């Protein structure tokens, strides 16, 4: 199992949307769905987040604190059934369901998380449901 420090670094890098490995990422903006293709970076073959998605994720992440983000990441991707403070649930609800799922899908698109995508998606839904009760 990864150390908390390593997990926190991974969570920060992924949540801030530095790189994604998925060839496409669909996001919903308003009433329209947009499929955004990733363009490879020059040397390392990693795909970078298209500017539109980067801005969208940045706006989402501004609405949630680092502390709450770490709680949600640990719950969804590590599987720790930690309690969610009411203040974090409120921030998640204020951030919105679309942001929550777009961030989750962006992390799942990474190769190191892809194998357990269904599990992570289920935990993300459960997390949203807990907070929205």
Secondary structure, DSSP 8 states (H G I E B T S, - for coil): ---HHHHHHHHHHHHTT-EE--SEEEEEETTEEEEEE-EE-SSS--EE--HHHHHHHHHHHTTS-HHHHHHHHIIIII-------HHHHHHHHHH-HHHHHHHHHHHHTSHHHHTTHHHHHHHHHHHHHHHH-
